[in-house]
Amino acid sequence: MNDPKIQPELTKNRNRVAGVISFAHAIKHIYNSGQSSLIMPEIKMGFGLSGSQYGSLSTAASIAWWLANMIAGYIGDRFSHKAGLSIATSLIVIAVSFLMLGFSKNYLSILIVMFFAGIGPAIFHPPALGELSRRFPDRTGFAISLHGMAANIGEVLGPFTVAIFLQFMLWQDMVKASFVPAILTAILVLIFIPTRKSLTDYEMKSAREYFSTLFSLLSNKIILILVITTAVRSIGEASVGTFLSIYLRENLEYSVGTVALILSFSQIAGIISQPIMGAMSDKFGRKPILITGSLLSTLAAFSIALTPPGIGLFIAILIRGSITFSLHHIVIAAGLDSARGVASSTVVAIIYASGILGAFSPVIAGYISDIYGIHSAFLYGGVVLIIPTVLLYLTKFPKPINSKSKS
């Protein structure tokens, strides 16, 4: 496939498409953040799960995430003109998985549901980000960062939404009722992002072409470095992210409302940082933004482990929230720069799927925390996060369009 120029079919209503994708992304993250920040701790405490059992729930979701990502990458490039249908399917799977979670009765049934729950979010990003990159080749970093900003908005609203409903509902009843908003959002996506005319410059012709392109992308040095750094970063982030909310809820004995407030404020910082980091990376290059973000993530992990409860801990969580999604979307933009218009959805899928390396990190962190205490999970995450920071520093990236950077 050649490096295609933007076509009139893709400029038509592209702002509306970006708006709907971003709205749907925010909804998806309301579900994600509500589940990880407040529902999962309730499950752990309610079912009396050990640290390793609790970590295994994230591992099950991560394995499904990897499998679904690779399939979604192929579908996103093979049927790029049906991006709306793919995004709607993601939301429907999320709705069904939450409904199933509400009927779970024991650890084994929750483990099975969590595997299924990993599929829905995974199949969202390849078609969504692939479509944005095709429609905004001139402002890729900024468009993807707006998409990421929507994720931060969802992460802000998720804990608050769950905290409010938990005041008068059991978590089981709440997740059952959450089936409806996800389905309504899926319908909205289908209405406003209908199937468009197929543009052959952007689509795979066969599975053989897909795998040929996949291997070609993996031979691209920059994309390979981004895959490796994302994979290693996922190990550290999975450890910190999985145990942060349970640390606040169970160890520090903060109320549901307090945990929701802390985590939501951390994501508000991300709402501010996302478009700024995206625009700066478009103008000055991806490398300085990636290095700075990676370094801050590392320092935040160590600070969470070593800082006593109070303003210092809150600042560390705030920094982590401002960086996590912002950094990942700059990585995506850097990968799309290197691919130069080839198989955009597959590039997204490769980078997201590389997080499979972190699938077993929550279990490892769980075992470590069972033996040495929960602070050790954050220290373990911080040590691992040093590696991608060094790799990014040693890598030379291609310049984005209009970039003034020489990195």
N, C-alpha and C positions, 0 to 999 in steps of 0.2 A: 504494500500500500504506500502511496506517495504522501508527501506532506501537503494536505489539502488546504486551499484557501477558504476563508469564510464565505459561505454561500447565502444568497438572499433568503432562502427558505429558513435558514438558521437565525438570521437577524430579525425576522418577523416575530413580534411579541416576545422577544428574548427577555425583556425585563419582567414581564408577567410570569414567564416560565421560571425565572430565577426566584421571583417572589413566592410562588407556590412551592417550589422545591425547598426553599428556606423555611417556609411555614411548616411544611410536613416534617422537615428535619427537627425543628423545635419541638413538635409534638412527639416525635420519636424519642427525643432526649428527656422529655418530661417522664415518659415511661421508664427509660433507662436509669435516670438519676433517682426517681422515686423508689425504684426497685432496689438499687444498690445501696442507697444512703439510709433508708428507713425500713423497707420491707424485709430485706435480707437479715438485718440484725434482729428483727422481730421473729423471723423464722429460726435463727440460731438459738435465741433465748427460749422461744416457745417449745422447740423440739429438743432442747438440751444438747445441741451438736458440739463436738469437740472442734478445736482449731483446724485440724486436718480435714474433718468432714465438711466444715464450712468452706475451706479452701477448695475442696473437690467440686463444689457446686459451680464455682467460677471456672474450674478446669473443664468441666463438662460443656459449659457454654462456649468456651474458647475453642474446643475441638470442633464443635458444630460451626462456629464462626469461620474457621479456616476452610472447611469443606464447602460451605455455602458461598464464601467469597470467591473461590476459584471458579465455581459454576456461574456465579453472577457476573464475573469478568467476561466470560465467554458470551453469555446471553446479552450483556450490555453492548458488546461490539458486534455481535452477529445480528442483533435486532435493535440497533441504536435508535431507530425511528419509533420504537415502542417503549421509550424510557418511562413514560407515565404509567404504563401497565406494570412495569417491573417495580416501580416505587410503590404503587398501590398494593401489589402483592406482598411487599415487605410489611406494610402496615397491617394487612389482614393477618399475616402470620403472627405478628406481635399481639394482635387482639386475641387470637385463639390461644396463644401460649399463656397469656395472663388469665384467661378464663380457666384453662387447665390447672394453673397454679392454685387457683381458689379452691379446687376440689382435691388437692393433694393432701394425703393423710399421714405420711411418714417420710423418713429420709430417702428411701429408695424411690418413691414416687416423685419427690421433689427433684432428685438427681436426674431422673428421666425428663421431667418437664424443663429443667434448666438446659439440657442438651437441645431440646426443641426451641427453647427461648433464644438460643444463640443464633438461630437461622435468620429470624426476621430482621434484626438490625444489620446483619452482615450483607444481606442482599440489597440494602438501600443505597450504600455509597457508590459502588461501581457505576450503575446507570445514572445516578444523580450527578456525581462529579464529572463523569464522562460527558454528560449532556452540557453541563456548565462550561467545560473546557472547549467543547465544539462551538458553543454559541458566543463565548467570550475569549477567543484566542489572543485578543489584544490587551485583555485585562485579567488574565488567568489568576494571578495571585490574589487580586482584590476580590474577584467573584467567588473564589474558593474560600476566602477568609470571611466573606459575608455569610456563606453557607455555614462556616464554622461558628460565626457569631450567633447564628440561630441555635446552634447546639448549646452554646453557653446560656442563652435565654431559657432553653428547655431545662438545662441543669439548674438554673435559678428557681424556676417555677415548680420543678418536680418535688423537691423536699417539702416546700410549703404546701403544695397540693395534698400530698400524702399526709403531712402533719395535721392539716385541717380535717381531713376525712377520718383520720384515726381517733379524733376526739369523740366521734359518735358512731363509728363503724368498726367492726373487726376487720383486720387486714384481709382475711379471706373473702369477705363480702365486698370489700373495696376493689380488689383485683378482678372479681367477677363483673362488677359494674363497669370497670374500665374497658370492657369489650366494645362498648358503644362508641365512645369518642374516636377510637382508632379506626373503626369501620367508616364513620362519617368522614374522617379525613381522607381515607382511601377513595371514597366516592368523589370528594372534592378534587383530588389529584386527577382522577380519570376524566373529569369534566373539563378542567383547565389545561391539562397537558395531554391532549388526544394524540392518537397515533398520527404521525405526519408522513409525508412522502419519504420513501427510502432513498438515501443518498449513498450511492455505491462507494464513493471515495472514503466513507467512514465506516463501512461495514465489512465484516468477515464474510467470505463466501462459503467456508466450510470449516469443519473441525480441524482438518489438516492445516489449513492456513492459520487457524488460531494457535495451534501448538507450535507451528513454525515461527510465528510472531512472538510467542511466549519465550521460546528459547533465544530468539534474537534480542529481545528486551533484556533477558537475564545476562547476555553477553556484553551489554552496555555497562561500562565500568561505573558510571555515576549511579545508575539505577541499582546495580548490585550493591554498591556502598550504602545507598539509602535503605535497601531491603535489610542488609546486615545491621545497620544502626537501629532501624525500627524494631527488628527482631530482638536485639539485645535490650533496647529501651523498654520493650514490652515486659521483659522479665522484672526489671526494677519497678516499673509503673504498676504492674499487676499486684506486686507485693504491697506497695504503699496504698494503692487505691482500694484493694480488697479489705484491708484491715483498718483503714482510717476511721470509717464510720463506726465500726464495732468498738474501736478504742475509745472514741468519744462517748459512745452510748453505754458500754458495759464497764470499761475500766475507770473512766472519769465520772461515770454515772450522770452524764448530762441528760436532760429531758429530751423528748422527741422534738419539741419546738426549738430548743437551743441548738441541737444538732442541725436541724433544718436551716436555722438562721446562719450558722457558721458556714455551712457548705454552700448556701445560696449566695452569701456575700463573696465567697471565693470565686463563684462563677460570674458574678457581676463584674469583677475585675477582668475576667476573660472577655466579657462583652466589649469592654473598653479596649483591651489589648488586641483583639482579633483584627479589626480593620486597619489599625495602625501598623501592626506587624506585616499584614498583607501588602499594604501600600508601600511600606518601606522596603520590603523584599522585592517588589516590582521595580522600585527606583534604584536601590543600591545593591541588589543581589541577594540571593538566598543565604549564602554562607555566613555572613556576620550575624544574621538574625537566628539562624539555626544554632550556631555556637553559643550565642548569648542565652538563648532559650534552654538549651541542653544543660548549660552550666547552672542556671537558676533552678532547674528541676532537681539536679543533684544536690545542691545546697539546701533546697526545701525538704528533701527526704531526710537528710541528716538533722536538720533543725527540728523536724517533727519528732524524731527519735530522742533528741537531747534536750529540748526546751521544755521546762515545766509548764503546767497549765497556766494560762494567762495571756497577756497581750502578745508575748513573743510567739507562742504557739499559734495564735490567731493569724499573725502576720505570715508565718511560714505556710499555713494552709492557704492564705490569700494569694501568696506568690505562686504556689503550686496550681491553684485554680486559674490564675491568669495565663499560665504557660501551657498546660496540658493539651488542650484542643488547638490553641493557636499554633504551637510548634508542629503538631501533626499535620496541620493543613499547609504549612510552609513546606514540609517534606513532600507532600503530594504535589504541590506546585513545582518543586524542584524536579520531581520525577517526570512530570508532564513537559517541562522545559527540555529535558534530555531526550524524551521520546519524539519531540518535534511533530506532534499531531498524529502519531501512529498509535492505534489501539488504545485510546484514552481510558476506556473502562477497564481494560486489562491491566494497564499501569496502576490504576487505583486499586484493583483487586490484589495485585502482587504485593503492593506495599501494605495494604491492610492485612492480607493473609499472612504476611511474615510475622505477625504478632502471635502465630501459633507457638513460637518458641517460648512465649510467656504463659502458655496454657497451664503448665504444671508448676509455675512459680507460686501461686497461692497455696498449693499443697505443701511445697517445700517451706514456704514462709510459715504455714500453719504448724508444721512439725517443729520448726525453730522456735516459734512463739510458745508452743506447749512446753518446751524444755527451758528456754531462757527468758521468757516473758515477751509480751507483745512489742516492746520497743525494739527487740532484735529484728523483727520483720521489716521495720523502717530502715534500720542500719544496713541490713542485707540489700534492700532496694537501692539505697544510696551508693553503696559500693559498686553495684552492677551498673548504675547510671554514669559512672565515670568513664566507662569504656566507649559508649557512643560519642561522648563529648570529645574525646581524643581523636577518634576516627574522623569526625566531621572537621576538626581542625586541620587534619592532614590531607583533606580532599579538596581538589580544585573543581568548582562548579561552572557550568556554562552560564553566560549572562542571559537574563530574561530580556524580552523586548523592552526597549527604552531604559534599560538598566545603566547606571553610571559606575557600577562596580567593576573592578578588575579581578574579582575572585574566581 
